[in-house]
Amino acid sequence: MSDPRAVPRSTPLPPPTKHQLALMIWVAVFPTLTVLNLLLGDLLAGLPGVLRTFILATAAVPIVIYGLMPRLHRLRAHILTAHRFVA
């Protein structure tokens, strides 16, 4: 017999709250920019600050949006789903 408290897997998760999304973005952006700065810092050192920022942002945005955010959304779903079945 199934547990009446168990939520079916087909139940969609709500979208992240503003606070969850802000944390997920920070977790993705900060390390990405840190690594890019370490890798490209010497190469970009002679450029004006705005151009340096433009290059770093142009490299970081696709990494964050296409690489890291989908993984963070899956991790969030895994955590929330695990808590649904435990509660």
mmCIF file as gemmi writes it, N, C-alpha and C atoms, coordinates in Angstrom:
data_model
loop_
_atom_site.group_PDB
_atom_site.id
_atom_site.type_symbol
_atom_site.label_atom_id
_atom_site.label_alt_id
_atom_site.label_comp_id
_atom_site.label_asym_id
_atom_site.label_entity_id
_atom_site.label_seq_id
_atom_site.pdbx_PDB_ins_code
_atom_site.Cartn_x
_atom_site.Cartn_y
_atom_site.Cartn_z
_atom_site.occupancy
_atom_site.B_iso_or_equiv
_atom_site.pdbx_formal_charge
_atom_site.auth_seq_id
_atom_site.auth_asym_id
_atom_site.pdbx_PDB_model_num
ATOM 1 N N . MET Axp A 1 ? 0.846 -1.185 0 1 0 ? 1 A 1
ATOM 2 C CA . MET Axp A 1 ? 0 0 0 1 0 ? 1 A 1
ATOM 3 C C . MET Axp A 1 ? 0.888 1.244 0 1 0 ? 1 A 1
ATOM 4 N N . SER Axp A 2 ? 0.504 2.253 -0.748 1 0 ? 2 A 1
ATOM 5 C CA . SER Axp A 2 ? 1.342 3.439 -0.854 1 0 ? 2 A 1
ATOM 6 C C . SER Axp A 2 ? 1.133 4.376 0.33 1 0 ? 2 A 1
ATOM 7 N N . ASP Axp A 3 ? 2.126 5.159 0.569 1 0 ? 3 A 1
ATOM 8 C CA . ASP Axp A 3 ? 2.093 6.133 1.657 1 0 ? 3 A 1
ATOM 9 C C . ASP Axp A 3 ? 1.244 7.329 1.226 1 0 ? 3 A 1
ATOM 10 N N . PRO Axp A 4 ? 0.178 7.678 1.933 1 0 ? 4 A 1
ATOM 11 C CA . PRO Axp A 4 ? -0.679 8.804 1.517 1 0 ? 4 A 1
ATOM 12 C C . PRO Axp A 4 ? 0.037 10.149 1.582 1 0 ? 4 A 1
ATOM 13 N N . ARG Axp A 5 ? 1.124 10.217 2.322 1 0 ? 5 A 1
ATOM 14 C CA . ARG Axp A 5 ? 1.872 11.474 2.402 1 0 ? 5 A 1
ATOM 15 C C . ARG Axp A 5 ? 2.788 11.678 1.221 1 0 ? 5 A 1
ATOM 16 N N . ALA Axp A 6 ? 3.087 10.62 0.477 1 0 ? 6 A 1
ATOM 17 C CA . ALA Axp A 6 ? 4.01 10.716 -0.655 1 0 ? 6 A 1
ATOM 18 C C . ALA Axp A 6 ? 3.375 11.535 -1.772 1 0 ? 6 A 1
ATOM 19 N N . VAL Axp A 7 ? 4.168 12.418 -2.346 1 0 ? 7 A 1
ATOM 20 C CA . VAL Axp A 7 ? 3.714 13.257 -3.449 1 0 ? 7 A 1
ATOM 21 C C . VAL Axp A 7 ? 4.104 12.561 -4.741 1 0 ? 7 A 1
ATOM 22 N N . PRO Axp A 8 ? 3.18 12.419 -5.683 1 0 ? 8 A 1
ATOM 23 C CA . PRO Axp A 8 ? 3.534 11.772 -6.951 1 0 ? 8 A 1
ATOM 24 C C . PRO Axp A 8 ? 4.648 12.525 -7.661 1 0 ? 8 A 1
ATOM 25 N N . ARG Axp A 9 ? 5.482 11.796 -8.374 1 0 ? 9 A 1
ATOM 26 C CA . ARG Axp A 9 ? 6.605 12.406 -9.088 1 0 ? 9 A 1
ATOM 27 C C . ARG Axp A 9 ? 6.144 13.384 -10.161 1 0 ? 9 A 1
ATOM 28 N N . SER Axp A 10 ? 4.941 13.216 -10.652 1 0 ? 10 A 1
ATOM 29 C CA . SER Axp A 10 ? 4.471 14.091 -11.722 1 0 ? 10 A 1
ATOM 30 C C . SER Axp A 10 ? 4.054 15.475 -11.212 1 0 ? 10 A 1
ATOM 31 N N . THR Axp A 11 ? 3.998 15.654 -9.909 1 0 ? 11 A 1
ATOM 32 C CA . THR Axp A 11 ? 3.645 16.956 -9.356 1 0 ? 11 A 1
ATOM 33 C C . THR Axp A 11 ? 4.769 17.946 -9.655 1 0 ? 11 A 1
ATOM 34 N N . PRO Axp A 12 ? 4.473 18.999 -10.41 1 0 ? 12 A 1
ATOM 35 C CA . PRO Axp A 12 ? 5.541 19.947 -10.757 1 0 ? 12 A 1
ATOM 36 C C . PRO Axp A 12 ? 5.981 20.751 -9.533 1 0 ? 12 A 1
ATOM 37 N N . LEU Axp A 13 ? 7.24 21.08 -9.549 1 0 ? 13 A 1
ATOM 38 C CA . LEU Axp A 13 ? 7.773 21.926 -8.473 1 0 ? 13 A 1
ATOM 39 C C . LEU Axp A 13 ? 7.448 23.378 -8.782 1 0 ? 13 A 1
ATOM 40 N N . PRO Axp A 14 ? 7.231 24.171 -7.76 1 0 ? 14 A 1
ATOM 41 C CA . PRO Axp A 14 ? 7.028 25.595 -8.006 1 0 ? 14 A 1
ATOM 42 C C . PRO Axp A 14 ? 8.343 26.22 -8.47 1 0 ? 14 A 1
ATOM 43 N N . PRO Axp A 15 ? 8.264 27.324 -9.176 1 0 ? 15 A 1
ATOM 44 C CA . PRO Axp A 15 ? 9.5 27.999 -9.574 1 0 ? 15 A 1
ATOM 45 C C . PRO Axp A 15 ? 10.243 28.492 -8.337 1 0 ? 15 A 1
ATOM 46 N N . PRO Axp A 16 ? 11.527 28.745 -8.476 1 0 ? 16 A 1
ATOM 47 C CA . PRO Axp A 16 ? 12.275 29.238 -7.317 1 0 ? 16 A 1
ATOM 48 C C . PRO Axp A 16 ? 11.755 30.605 -6.865 1 0 ? 16 A 1
ATOM 49 N N . THR Axp A 17 ? 11.845 30.821 -5.56 1 0 ? 17 A 1
ATOM 50 C CA . THR Axp A 17 ? 11.503 32.146 -5.031 1 0 ? 17 A 1
ATOM 51 C C . THR Axp A 17 ? 12.591 33.127 -5.469 1 0 ? 17 A 1
ATOM 52 N N . LYS Axp A 18 ? 12.329 34.403 -5.282 1 0 ? 18 A 1
ATOM 53 C CA . LYS Axp A 18 ? 13.34 35.414 -5.621 1 0 ? 18 A 1
ATOM 54 C C . LYS Axp A 18 ? 14.632 35.163 -4.851 1 0 ? 18 A 1
ATOM 55 N N . HIS Axp A 19 ? 14.503 34.778 -3.593 1 0 ? 19 A 1
ATOM 56 C CA . HIS Axp A 19 ? 15.676 34.559 -2.758 1 0 ? 19 A 1
ATOM 57 C C . HIS Axp A 19 ? 16.45 33.32 -3.22 1 0 ? 19 A 1
ATOM 58 N N . GLN Axp A 20 ? 15.736 32.251 -3.554 1 0 ? 20 A 1
ATOM 59 C CA . GLN Axp A 20 ? 16.399 31.05 -4.06 1 0 ? 20 A 1
ATOM 60 C C . GLN Axp A 20 ? 17.107 31.347 -5.375 1 0 ? 20 A 1
ATOM 61 N N . LEU Axp A 21 ? 16.439 32.07 -6.269 1 0 ? 21 A 1
ATOM 62 C CA . LEU Axp A 21 ? 17.033 32.395 -7.554 1 0 ? 21 A 1
ATOM 63 C C . LEU Axp A 21 ? 18.257 33.298 -7.382 1 0 ? 21 A 1
ATOM 64 N N . ALA Axp A 22 ? 18.159 34.262 -6.494 1 0 ? 22 A 1
ATOM 65 C CA . ALA Axp A 22 ? 19.31 35.14 -6.229 1 0 ? 22 A 1
ATOM 66 C C . ALA Axp A 22 ? 20.5 34.326 -5.723 1 0 ? 22 A 1
ATOM 67 N N . LEU Axp A 23 ? 20.256 33.388 -4.815 1 0 ? 23 A 1
ATOM 68 C CA . LEU Axp A 23 ? 21.334 32.543 -4.301 1 0 ? 23 A 1
ATOM 69 C C . LEU Axp A 23 ? 21.912 31.663 -5.41 1 0 ? 23 A 1
ATOM 70 N N . MET Axp A 24 ? 21.046 31.083 -6.231 1 0 ? 24 A 1
ATOM 71 C CA . MET Axp A 24 ? 21.519 30.229 -7.321 1 0 ? 24 A 1
ATOM 72 C C . MET Axp A 24 ? 22.38 31.029 -8.304 1 0 ? 24 A 1
ATOM 73 N N . ILE Axp A 25 ? 21.95 32.238 -8.623 1 0 ? 25 A 1
ATOM 74 C CA . ILE Axp A 25 ? 22.715 33.084 -9.546 1 0 ? 25 A 1
ATOM 75 C C . ILE Axp A 25 ? 24.059 33.439 -8.928 1 0 ? 25 A 1
ATOM 76 N N . TRP Axp A 26 ? 24.065 33.796 -7.665 1 0 ? 26 A 1
ATOM 77 C CA . TRP Axp A 26 ? 25.326 34.137 -7.008 1 0 ? 26 A 1
ATOM 78 C C . TRP Axp A 26 ? 26.275 32.941 -6.997 1 0 ? 26 A 1
ATOM 79 N N . VAL Axp A 27 ? 25.734 31.76 -6.674 1 0 ? 27 A 1
ATOM 80 C CA . VAL Axp A 27 ? 26.547 30.537 -6.626 1 0 ? 27 A 1
ATOM 81 C C . VAL Axp A 27 ? 27.136 30.24 -8.004 1 0 ? 27 A 1
ATOM 82 N N . ALA Axp A 28 ? 26.442 30.604 -9.068 1 0 ? 28 A 1
ATOM 83 C CA . ALA Axp A 28 ? 26.949 30.374 -10.421 1 0 ? 28 A 1
ATOM 84 C C . ALA Axp A 28 ? 27.896 31.485 -10.877 1 0 ? 28 A 1
ATOM 85 N N . VAL Axp A 29 ? 27.542 32.732 -10.6 1 0 ? 29 A 1
ATOM 86 C CA . VAL Axp A 29 ? 28.294 33.866 -11.147 1 0 ? 29 A 1
ATOM 87 C C . VAL Axp A 29 ? 29.625 34.088 -10.439 1 0 ? 29 A 1
ATOM 88 N N . PHE Axp A 30 ? 29.637 34.069 -9.126 1 0 ? 30 A 1
ATOM 89 C CA . PHE Axp A 30 ? 30.873 34.384 -8.402 1 0 ? 30 A 1
ATOM 90 C C . PHE Axp A 30 ? 32.04 33.46 -8.779 1 0 ? 30 A 1
ATOM 91 N N . PRO Axp A 31 ? 31.864 32.129 -8.721 1 0 ? 31 A 1
ATOM 92 C CA . PRO Axp A 31 ? 33.004 31.284 -9.093 1 0 ? 31 A 1
ATOM 93 C C . PRO Axp A 31 ? 33.371 31.403 -10.573 1 0 ? 31 A 1
ATOM 94 N N . THR Axp A 32 ? 32.367 31.618 -11.427 1 0 ? 32 A 1
ATOM 95 C CA . THR Axp A 32 ? 32.655 31.761 -12.858 1 0 ? 32 A 1
ATOM 96 C C . THR Axp A 32 ? 33.52 32.986 -13.102 1 0 ? 32 A 1
ATOM 97 N N . LEU Axp A 33 ? 33.135 34.109 -12.53 1 0 ? 33 A 1
ATOM 98 C CA . LEU Axp A 33 ? 33.93 35.326 -12.707 1 0 ? 33 A 1
ATOM 99 C C . LEU Axp A 33 ? 35.312 35.193 -12.067 1 0 ? 33 A 1
ATOM 100 N N . THR Axp A 34 ? 35.393 34.518 -10.938 1 0 ? 34 A 1
ATOM 101 C CA . THR Axp A 34 ? 36.687 34.313 -10.287 1 0 ? 34 A 1
ATOM 102 C C . THR Axp A 34 ? 37.619 33.507 -11.187 1 0 ? 34 A 1
ATOM 103 N N . VAL Axp A 35 ? 37.12 32.41 -11.734 1 0 ? 35 A 1
ATOM 104 C CA . VAL Axp A 35 ? 37.941 31.566 -12.611 1 0 ? 35 A 1
ATOM 105 C C . VAL Axp A 35 ? 38.33 32.33 -13.879 1 0 ? 35 A 1
ATOM 106 N N . LEU Axp A 36 ? 37.376 33.029 -14.48 1 0 ? 36 A 1
ATOM 107 C CA . LEU Axp A 36 ? 37.689 33.799 -15.687 1 0 ? 36 A 1
ATOM 108 C C . LEU Axp A 36 ? 38.724 34.881 -15.393 1 0 ? 36 A 1
ATOM 109 N N . ASN Axp A 37 ? 38.604 35.542 -14.251 1 0 ? 37 A 1
ATOM 110 C CA . ASN Axp A 37 ? 39.604 36.551 -13.886 1 0 ? 37 A 1
ATOM 111 C C . ASN Axp A 37 ? 40.987 35.928 -13.706 1 0 ? 37 A 1
ATOM 112 N N . LEU Axp A 38 ? 41.03 34.751 -13.082 1 0 ? 38 A 1
ATOM 113 C CA . LEU Axp A 38 ? 42.32 34.083 -12.898 1 0 ? 38 A 1
ATOM 114 C C . LEU Axp A 38 ? 42.921 33.648 -14.234 1 0 ? 38 A 1
ATOM 115 N N . LEU Axp A 39 ? 42.062 33.161 -15.134 1 0 ? 39 A 1
ATOM 116 C CA . LEU Axp A 39 ? 42.544 32.687 -16.43 1 0 ? 39 A 1
ATOM 117 C C . LEU Axp A 39 ? 42.891 33.815 -17.392 1 0 ? 39 A 1
ATOM 118 N N . LEU Axp A 40 ? 42.104 34.867 -17.389 1 0 ? 40 A 1
ATOM 119 C CA . LEU Axp A 40 ? 42.247 35.923 -18.39 1 0 ? 40 A 1
ATOM 120 C C . LEU Axp A 40 ? 42.788 37.239 -17.835 1 0 ? 40 A 1
ATOM 121 N N . GLY Axp A 41 ? 42.992 37.306 -16.531 1 0 ? 41 A 1
ATOM 122 C CA . GLY Axp A 41 ? 43.398 38.559 -15.898 1 0 ? 41 A 1
ATOM 123 C C . GLY Axp A 41 ? 44.631 39.192 -16.514 1 0 ? 41 A 1
ATOM 124 N N . ASP Axp A 42 ? 45.681 38.414 -16.717 1 0 ? 42 A 1
ATOM 125 C CA . ASP Axp A 42 ? 46.916 38.961 -17.3 1 0 ? 42 A 1
ATOM 126 C C . ASP Axp A 42 ? 46.704 39.41 -18.74 1 0 ? 42 A 1
ATOM 127 N N . LEU Axp A 43 ? 45.935 38.633 -19.48 1 0 ? 43 A 1
ATOM 128 C CA . LEU Axp A 43 ? 45.667 38.949 -20.885 1 0 ? 43 A 1
ATOM 129 C C . LEU Axp A 43 ? 44.863 40.239 -21.03 1 0 ? 43 A 1
ATOM 130 N N . LEU Axp A 44 ? 43.95 40.477 -20.094 1 0 ? 44 A 1
ATOM 131 C CA . LEU Axp A 44 ? 43.067 41.645 -20.167 1 0 ? 44 A 1
ATOM 132 C C . LEU Axp A 44 ? 43.562 42.835 -19.356 1 0 ? 44 A 1
ATOM 133 N N . ALA Axp A 45 ? 44.695 42.687 -18.694 1 0 ? 45 A 1
ATOM 134 C CA . ALA Axp A 45 ? 45.176 43.712 -17.753 1 0 ? 45 A 1
ATOM 135 C C . ALA Axp A 45 ? 45.349 45.088 -18.388 1 0 ? 45 A 1
ATOM 136 N N . GLY Axp A 46 ? 45.758 45.144 -19.63 1 0 ? 46 A 1
ATOM 137 C CA . GLY Axp A 46 ? 46.012 46.434 -20.265 1 0 ? 46 A 1
ATOM 138 C C . GLY Axp A 46 ? 44.779 47.115 -20.819 1 0 ? 46 A 1
ATOM 139 N N . LEU Axp A 47 ? 43.642 46.462 -20.766 1 0 ? 47 A 1
ATOM 140 C CA . LEU Axp A 47 ? 42.422 47.036 -21.336 1 0 ? 47 A 1
ATOM 141 C C . LEU Axp A 47 ? 41.724 47.947 -20.335 1 0 ? 47 A 1
ATOM 142 N N . PRO Axp A 48 ? 40.952 48.907 -20.844 1 0 ? 48 A 1
ATOM 143 C CA . PRO Axp A 48 ? 40.147 49.741 -19.935 1 0 ? 48 A 1
ATOM 144 C C . PRO Axp A 48 ? 39.144 48.873 -19.167 1 0 ? 48 A 1
ATOM 145 N N . GLY Axp A 49 ? 38.781 49.311 -17.978 1 0 ? 49 A 1
ATOM 146 C CA . GLY Axp A 49 ? 37.907 48.541 -17.101 1 0 ? 49 A 1
ATOM 147 C C . GLY Axp A 49 ? 36.586 48.136 -17.728 1 0 ? 49 A 1
ATOM 148 N N . VAL Axp A 50 ? 35.958 49.059 -18.46 1 0 ? 50 A 1
ATOM 149 C CA . VAL Axp A 50 ? 34.66 48.753 -19.061 1 0 ? 50 A 1
ATOM 150 C C . VAL Axp A 50 ? 34.805 47.661 -20.117 1 0 ? 50 A 1
ATOM 151 N N . LEU Axp A 51 ? 35.841 47.725 -20.927 1 0 ? 51 A 1
ATOM 152 C CA . LEU Axp A 51 ? 36.064 46.704 -21.954 1 0 ? 51 A 1
ATOM 153 C C . LEU Axp A 51 ? 36.388 45.355 -21.312 1 0 ? 51 A 1
ATOM 154 N N . ARG Axp A 52 ? 37.197 45.375 -20.263 1 0 ? 52 A 1
ATOM 155 C CA . ARG Axp A 52 ? 37.521 44.154 -19.523 1 0 ? 52 A 1
ATOM 156 C C . ARG Axp A 52 ? 36.252 43.518 -18.952 1 0 ? 52 A 1
ATOM 157 N N . THR Axp A 53 ? 35.402 44.335 -18.359 1 0 ? 53 A 1
ATOM 158 C CA . THR Axp A 53 ? 34.142 43.845 -17.808 1 0 ? 53 A 1
ATOM 159 C C . THR Axp A 53 ? 33.247 43.29 -18.906 1 0 ? 53 A 1
ATOM 160 N N . PHE Axp A 54 ? 33.187 43.97 -20.052 1 0 ? 54 A 1
ATOM 161 C CA . PHE Axp A 54 ? 32.382 43.502 -21.18 1 0 ? 54 A 1
ATOM 162 C C . PHE Axp A 54 ? 32.847 42.123 -21.65 1 0 ? 54 A 1
ATOM 163 N N . ILE Axp A 55 ? 34.146 41.931 -21.768 1 0 ? 55 A 1
ATOM 164 C CA . ILE Axp A 55 ? 34.683 40.643 -22.214 1 0 ? 55 A 1
ATOM 165 C C . ILE Axp A 55 ? 34.377 39.551 -21.187 1 0 ? 55 A 1
ATOM 166 N N . LEU Axp A 56 ? 34.592 39.843 -19.922 1 0 ? 56 A 1
ATOM 167 C CA . LEU Axp A 56 ? 34.321 38.85 -18.875 1 0 ? 56 A 1
ATOM 168 C C . LEU Axp A 56 ? 32.832 38.497 -18.821 1 0 ? 56 A 1
ATOM 169 N N . ALA Axp A 57 ? 31.967 39.507 -18.918 1 0 ? 57 A 1
ATOM 170 C CA . ALA Axp A 57 ? 30.526 39.249 -18.89 1 0 ? 57 A 1
ATOM 171 C C . ALA Axp A 57 ? 30.09 38.451 -20.117 1 0 ? 57 A 1
ATOM 172 N N . THR Axp A 58 ? 30.674 38.759 -21.268 1 0 ? 58 A 1
ATOM 173 C CA . THR Axp A 58 ? 30.342 38.043 -22.5 1 0 ? 58 A 1
ATOM 174 C C . THR Axp A 58 ? 30.739 36.575 -22.397 1 0 ? 58 A 1
ATOM 175 N N . ALA Axp A 59 ? 31.816 36.285 -21.72 1 0 ? 59 A 1
ATOM 176 C CA . ALA Axp A 59 ? 32.233 34.896 -21.52 1 0 ? 59 A 1
ATOM 177 C C . ALA Axp A 59 ? 31.424 34.235 -20.399 1 0 ? 59 A 1
ATOM 178 N N . ALA Axp A 60 ? 31.122 34.98 -19.343 1 0 ? 60 A 1
ATOM 179 C CA . ALA Axp A 60 ? 30.481 34.397 -18.167 1 0 ? 60 A 1
ATOM 180 C C . ALA Axp A 60 ? 29.002 34.081 -18.377 1 0 ? 60 A 1
ATOM 181 N N . VAL Axp A 61 ? 28.277 34.93 -19.073 1 0 ? 61 A 1
ATOM 182 C CA . VAL Axp A 61 ? 26.826 34.746 -19.197 1 0 ? 61 A 1
ATOM 183 C C . VAL Axp A 61 ? 26.462 33.401 -19.83 1 0 ? 61 A 1
ATOM 184 N N . PRO Axp A 62 ? 27.042 33.009 -20.968 1 0 ? 62 A 1
ATOM 185 C CA . PRO Axp A 62 ? 26.684 31.689 -21.518 1 0 ? 62 A 1
ATOM 186 C C . PRO Axp A 62 ? 27.085 30.532 -20.598 1 0 ? 62 A 1
ATOM 187 N N . ILE Axp A 63 ? 28.209 30.66 -19.927 1 0 ? 63 A 1
ATOM 188 C CA . ILE Axp A 63 ? 28.64 29.606 -18.997 1 0 ? 63 A 1
ATOM 189 C C . ILE Axp A 63 ? 27.604 29.444 -17.89 1 0 ? 63 A 1
ATOM 190 N N . VAL Axp A 64 ? 27.159 30.57 -17.353 1 0 ? 64 A 1
ATOM 191 C CA . VAL Axp A 64 ? 26.185 30.538 -16.253 1 0 ? 64 A 1
ATOM 192 C C . VAL Axp A 64 ? 24.821 30.06 -16.741 1 0 ? 64 A 1
ATOM 193 N N . ILE Axp A 65 ? 24.323 30.639 -17.82 1 0 ? 65 A 1
ATOM 194 C CA . ILE Axp A 65 ? 22.961 30.348 -18.279 1 0 ? 65 A 1
ATOM 195 C C . ILE Axp A 65 ? 22.829 28.941 -18.842 1 0 ? 65 A 1
ATOM 196 N N . TYR Axp A 66 ? 23.773 28.531 -19.689 1 0 ? 66 A 1
ATOM 197 C CA . TYR Axp A 66 ? 23.65 27.231 -20.359 1 0 ? 66 A 1
ATOM 198 C C . TYR Axp A 66 ? 24.353 26.098 -19.627 1 0 ? 66 A 1
ATOM 199 N N . GLY Axp A 67 ? 25.334 26.423 -18.807 1 0 ? 67 A 1
ATOM 200 C CA . GLY Axp A 67 ? 26.095 25.379 -18.132 1 0 ? 67 A 1
ATOM 201 C C . GLY Axp A 67 ? 25.732 25.176 -16.675 1 0 ? 67 A 1
ATOM 202 N N . LEU Axp A 68 ? 25.707 26.248 -15.913 1 0 ? 68 A 1
ATOM 203 C CA . LEU Axp A 68 ? 25.56 26.113 -14.467 1 0 ? 68 A 1
ATOM 204 C C . LEU Axp A 68 ? 24.123 26.2 -13.963 1 0 ? 68 A 1
ATOM 205 N N . MET Axp A 69 ? 23.329 27.117 -14.499 1 0 ? 69 A 1
ATOM 206 C CA . MET Axp A 69 ? 21.961 27.268 -13.986 1 0 ? 69 A 1
ATOM 207 C C . MET Axp A 69 ? 21.105 26.017 -14.181 1 0 ? 69 A 1
ATOM 208 N N . PRO Axp A 70 ? 21.173 25.334 -15.328 1 0 ? 70 A 1
ATOM 209 C CA . PRO Axp A 70 ? 20.383 24.093 -15.432 1 0 ? 70 A 1
ATOM 210 C C . PRO Axp A 70 ? 20.777 23.064 -14.367 1 0 ? 70 A 1
ATOM 211 N N . ARG Axp A 71 ? 22.067 22.971 -14.07 1 0 ? 71 A 1
ATOM 212 C CA . ARG Axp A 71 ? 22.514 22.042 -13.024 1 0 ? 71 A 1
ATOM 213 C C . ARG Axp A 71 ? 22 22.472 -11.651 1 0 ? 71 A 1
ATOM 214 N N . LEU Axp A 72 ? 22.011 23.768 -11.388 1 0 ? 72 A 1
ATOM 215 C CA . LEU Axp A 72 ? 21.517 24.261 -10.106 1 0 ? 72 A 1
ATOM 216 C C . LEU Axp A 72 ? 20.005 24.064 -9.982 1 0 ? 72 A 1
ATOM 217 N N . HIS Axp A 73 ? 19.275 24.212 -11.078 1 0 ? 73 A 1
ATOM 218 C CA . HIS Axp A 73 ? 17.831 23.954 -11.039 1 0 ? 73 A 1
ATOM 219 C C . HIS Axp A 73 ? 17.56 22.474 -10.765 1 0 ? 73 A 1
ATOM 220 N N . ARG Axp A 74 ? 18.349 21.577 -11.381 1 0 ? 74 A 1
ATOM 221 C CA . ARG Axp A 74 ? 18.181 20.142 -11.114 1 0 ? 74 A 1
ATOM 222 C C . ARG Axp A 74 ? 18.53 19.822 -9.664 1 0 ? 74 A 1
ATOM 223 N N . LEU Axp A 75 ? 19.589 20.429 -9.148 1 0 ? 75 A 1
ATOM 224 C CA . LEU Axp A 75 ? 19.971 20.213 -7.757 1 0 ? 75 A 1
ATOM 225 C C . LEU Axp A 75 ? 18.861 20.698 -6.821 1 0 ? 75 A 1
ATOM 226 N N . ARG Axp A 76 ? 18.301 21.866 -7.098 1 0 ? 76 A 1
ATOM 227 C CA . ARG Axp A 76 ? 17.19 22.382 -6.293 1 0 ? 76 A 1
ATOM 228 C C . ARG Axp A 76 ? 16.007 21.423 -6.337 1 0 ? 76 A 1
ATOM 229 N N . ALA Axp A 77 ? 15.678 20.931 -7.514 1 0 ? 77 A 1
ATOM 230 C CA . ALA Axp A 77 ? 14.56 19.993 -7.645 1 0 ? 77 A 1
ATOM 231 C C . ALA Axp A 77 ? 14.832 18.717 -6.863 1 0 ? 77 A 1
ATOM 232 N N . HIS Axp A 78 ? 16.06 18.234 -6.93 1 0 ? 78 A 1
ATOM 233 C CA . HIS Axp A 78 ? 16.431 17.023 -6.191 1 0 ? 78 A 1
ATOM 234 C C . HIS Axp A 78 ? 16.272 17.245 -4.683 1 0 ? 78 A 1
ATOM 235 N N . ILE Axp A 79 ? 16.748 18.386 -4.207 1 0 ? 79 A 1
ATOM 236 C CA . ILE Axp A 79 ? 16.66 18.691 -2.775 1 0 ? 79 A 1
ATOM 237 C C . ILE Axp A 79 ? 15.197 18.811 -2.347 1 0 ? 79 A 1
ATOM 238 N N . LEU Axp A 80 ? 14.402 19.537 -3.125 1 0 ? 80 A 1
ATOM 239 C CA . LEU Axp A 80 ? 12.992 19.724 -2.763 1 0 ? 80 A 1
ATOM 240 C C . LEU Axp A 80 ? 12.226 18.408 -2.854 1 0 ? 80 A 1
ATOM 241 N N . THR Axp A 81 ? 12.515 17.599 -3.841 1 0 ? 81 A 1
ATOM 242 C CA . THR Axp A 81 ? 11.831 16.311 -3.996 1 0 ? 81 A 1
ATOM 243 C C . THR Axp A 81 ? 12.209 15.381 -2.854 1 0 ? 81 A 1
ATOM 244 N N . ALA Axp A 82 ? 13.454 15.37 -2.468 1 0 ? 82 A 1
ATOM 245 C CA . ALA Axp A 82 ? 13.891 14.538 -1.356 1 0 ? 82 A 1
ATOM 246 C C . ALA Axp A 82 ? 13.178 14.938 -0.078 1 0 ? 82 A 1
ATOM 247 N N . HIS Axp A 83 ? 13.004 16.226 0.138 1 0 ? 83 A 1
ATOM 248 C CA . HIS Axp A 83 ? 12.323 16.705 1.35 1 0 ? 83 A 1
ATOM 249 C C . HIS Axp A 83 ? 10.829 16.404 1.306 1 0 ? 83 A 1
ATOM 250 N N . ARG Axp A 84 ? 10.238 16.349 0.124 1 0 ? 84 A 1
ATOM 251 C CA . ARG Axp A 84 ? 8.804 16.034 0.017 1 0 ? 84 A 1
ATOM 252 C C . ARG Axp A 84 ? 8.535 14.622 0.5 1 0 ? 84 A 1
ATOM 253 N N . PHE Axp A 85 ? 9.427 13.682 0.16 1 0 ? 85 A 1
ATOM 254 C CA . PHE Axp A 85 ? 9.194 12.286 0.52 1 0 ? 85 A 1
ATOM 255 C C . PHE Axp A 85 ? 9.598 11.985 1.949 1 0 ? 85 A 1
ATOM 256 N N . VAL Axp A 86 ? 10.415 12.818 2.545 1 0 ? 86 A 1
ATOM 257 C CA . VAL Axp A 86 ? 10.862 12.606 3.928 1 0 ? 86 A 1
ATOM 258 C C . VAL Axp A 86 ? 9.839 13.175 4.898 1 0 ? 86 A 1
ATOM 259 N N . ALA Axp A 87 ? 9.251 14.288 4.552 1 0 ? 87 A 1
ATOM 260 C CA . ALA Axp A 87 ? 8.336 14.99 5.465 1 0 ? 87 A 1
ATOM 261 C C . ALA Axp A 87 ? 7.097 14.21 5.793 1 0 ? 87 A 1
